[in-house]
């Protein structure tokens, strides 16, 4: 049903939609595989506001070894959201996320609200239609102004901005079927609430450069270490690496993008997080080089390195985008 909705939205030019895109992101690693597909749509008109929306699905698979036995985790993740951008400066977004990891009995639901403000240096002005013209002259002036507006929209202006985001996620772990009932005692599920607050600063001083830095803080309604211990007792054979990586106390992230030409882009990004359970740190860095094959197709290739306590994982990245 979810895939049918993505295909329907992507294959029909909805009444208010004028731009669509489909994306596929693939990550290959020795013990890790990730595939995500997404659809994005937005209105695009000559006003100062637009609506946008998105849907996505991701499958992650990781393999760990415990007592000589290889264990495989598979996580299904569904996401989506919508937003509004107005007055050329403000952007409001509301997103949701649903995930499930059967081997761990772990599921999560969450949502987030974001507000972004962008300030552009310079003006995009269009000449006003003079008064006292006849109908034909007014139409000609209007067409000329629209052409000027299109040209000004494509003109680069330096910009800086700030973004704030707040969200909440609920994680629930149910014991595996063989452990849900022990004799006459029903083993309950365990849950934990995560609250996230983040702040990001970004800017583009030149047409060939974009920079972003951000920081996030996470709080919980119960002790994370105790929750993870409960997870291990309920599903001791599950490799919980994929689950515990989501329980951070704080994180910082950054991104730098270079645009050497209209067709090429080089994206360098990374993050450093602190685990809320044991205080260990993890580091993630990524480099992707992308090229516009045509007006509609874009291809990206790169690599990613993830380092945490006792784990180093190197992966290859393949990104494909289609715009229509």
N, C-alpha and C positions, 0 to 999 in steps of 0.2 A: 504494500500500500504506500509506504514511504517513497520507494523508488518510482512508483507510478506518478506520485505527486510531483517529484522532481522533473520527470520526463514531460509531464503535462505542462508545467510552468515554462520549461525550457523550449518546448516545441510550438507553443502558441504565443503569438504576439498579443498579450493582454491589452485591454482597452487603454490603460494608462502607461504601459511599459514600452519603452523605446530602445532600451539597451539590455542585453543579457550576456551572461558568460558562464561557461562550464569549465571546471578545473579538476585535475587529477594530480595528486601528490603521492609519490611512492618512495618508501625508504627501505633499502636493502641492507641487512647486517648479518653477521655470522649467527647470532642467536635472537635476531629481532627482525620483524617485518611489519610494515605499516602501509596501508593503502587508504586514501581518503578521496572522495569525490564530492564536489560541491556545485551548487547553482547560485548565482547572484543576479539580481535584477534591479533596475532602477528607472525612474522616470527621468527624462531629460528634455527640458523645454526651455523657453526663453525667459522664464521667470527666475527669481532669485531663490527658489526653493525646489526641493525634490524629495521623493520618497524612495526608499530602498529596502530590499528584503533578501533573505538567503536561507538555504537549506543545505544540510551536509550529512554525510555518513562516513564513518571511519572504522576500519578493522585493524586492530593491533594484535600481533602474536609474538610472544617472547618465550624463550626456552631457558630453564634453569636446571641445575643438578643438585639433588639432595640425597645424601647417603648412597651415591652411585646410581640413583634413578633420575632419568631426565623427565622433567615436568614442563608441560606446555600451558601457558595462559593465553586465552583469547578474549579480547575486549571489544565489544560493539558499542559504538558511540553515535548518537543522533543529536544533531544540533540545528539551530535555526534562529531567526530573529528578524527584526525590522528596525527602521529608523527614519528620521527626518532631518534634512539639512536645509537651513534657511538663512537668509540675509548674507549669504556668502561666507559666514563666519561660524555659525553655530551648528553643531551636529549632535543629535540625541539618538541613542540606540538602546534597544532592549533585546537581550538574547537569552536563549535557554539551551540546556544541555542534558541529555539522558545517556547513561552508560550502564553496561552490565558485563561483569566478568564471571562466567559460570563456575569455573574451577575454584574460585575463591568464595563463591556465593555472595559476591559484592556487587551492589548496584548503587547508583547515585542519580539524583535529580538536582538541578540547580538553575539559577537565573542570575542575570547581572544587568545593571543599568549604567550607562556611560553618558558623559557630557563632555564635548570637545569644543574648544574655541580656537579659531585660527585668525591671526592678524596678518594681513598682506600689506606690504609697503608699496605705495603707489595707488593710482586710481584706474578703474576701468570705466570710463565715461563714454556715453553715446550721445550724439547730438540730438537735441529735442526737435520735434517737428514744428516748424515755424507756423504761426497763425496766419490767417488770411489767404490760404491756398485753396484751390478748387480740389474736387475729389481725386482727379487723376494725379495732380501734383502731390497730394497727400499720400497717395499710394506709392508713388515713386520715392518720396522722402522716407516712408516707412520701410520700404525694401532696402534702401540705402543704409538706414540705421541698423536694420537686422544684420546686414552684411558686416557693418562696422562692429557690431556686438559679437558676431562670430569670430572676427579677427582678434578682438580684444580678449575673448575668452581663451584663445590659444596662446596669448602673449604671456610669457613668464613674469611673475612678480615674486620677489623674495618674501618669505613668510616665516613666522614663528607661531607656536601654539602650545596649548596645555590641555591635558585630558585627565579626567577623574573617573573612577569606576568603583562601584560597590556591588557586591553580590553575595549570595548565600547558596551553599550546597549541602545536601543531606546524604550521608553515606550510610547504607544499611547492609549488614552481613547476616545472611541466614545460614544456619548450619547445613551441611550436606544431608541428603535424604536419610542416609543410614544413621545420622546422629540427631535427627530432629526429635526423636523420642527415645529415651533410655528407660526401659521398664515402664513405669507409670508416670515418670517425670518428663514433662515437655520442656525441651531446651529452647529458650527464647532467642530471638534475633537480637543483635546489638546494633546500635546506631550512634552516629556522631554528626554534629552540625558544624560546618565550617563557614566562617564569615571572612570575606576578602575586601580589602580596601587598597586601591592603587592610585598612583599619580605618575603621569608621564609628561615630559617636555620634549618638543620636537621643533625642527626648523629646517628650512631650505634656503641658505643664503645665496646660492648660485644654482643655475639650472641643472648643473651636473652633479649636485651633492644634496643628500638628505641625511639628517642625523636625528636620532631619537634615544632618549634615556628614560628609564622608569624604575619605580620601586613599588613593591607590594608587601602588605602585612596581613597575616592570617591569624585568626583567633578561633578557639573551639569551645564547645559547651561542656567538654569533659577531657580528661587526661588522654592524650593521644597514645602514649606508650601503653597504657592499660587497654585501650581499644585494640591496638595491634596485637597485644598478648592474647586477647580474647579471640581475635581472628585466627591466630596460630593454633589455639586450642580447639577451635571449631573445625578448622580445615588444615590440619598439620601437613598434609601432603601437597598443598598448593604453594606454588612459588609466588610469594606476595610482593615481589619487587615492583611490579607495575602498579600495585595499589598503594604501597607506602610512598612511592615517588610523588603522589598527589598530596601528601600531608606535610606541607611546608609551614614554617613559622614566619619566614620572610624571604624575599627574593629581590634581586635587582636584574634588570635586563637592558640591553642596548642594541642599536642597529645603525649601520652606516650603509648607504646605497650610493653608488657611483653610476653616472650615466655618460659614458664616453661619446655616445652618439644616440640618434633617435631609435636605433634598432637594438643596441646593447645595454645591458645593465649588470652591475656587479653588486650583490647583496651580501654583507658580512654582518652577522648577528650573534648574540650570545646571552647567557644568563647564568647567575650564580644563586643557588638556593640553599637554605638551611632546613634540615629535616626536623620536624616538630617532635618526633619520637625520641631520637637519640642525639640530636644536635650536630650530626655530621653534615658536611657540605657536599654539594654536587655542582658540577660545572658543565655547561653545554655550549658548544660553539658550532657555527654553521656558515658555510660559504657556498653561494649559488651564483652561477653565471647564466644569464638568460639572453635569448635572441629572438627577435620577431621574425619568424619565417615568412609571414605574410601579414596582411591587414587584419586577419582573423586569428591566426595561430601564433602561439608563443611557446618556446621550448626552453627549459632550464635544467642544468646539470650541476651537481655539486657534491659536497661531502659534509658530514656531521660527526662530531666527536663528543661523547658523553662520558664524564668521569665522576665517579662517586666512591664511597668507601668500599674498597676491594673490588671495584668494577670499572673497566674501561671498555667502551664500545665504540667502534668506528663503523659508520654506515655510509652508503651512497644514496644520493637523492636524484629523483627524476620528476620534474614538474611539467605538466602540459596544460595550457590554457587555450580555450576557444571562445572568441567574442563574436557576437552576432546581434 
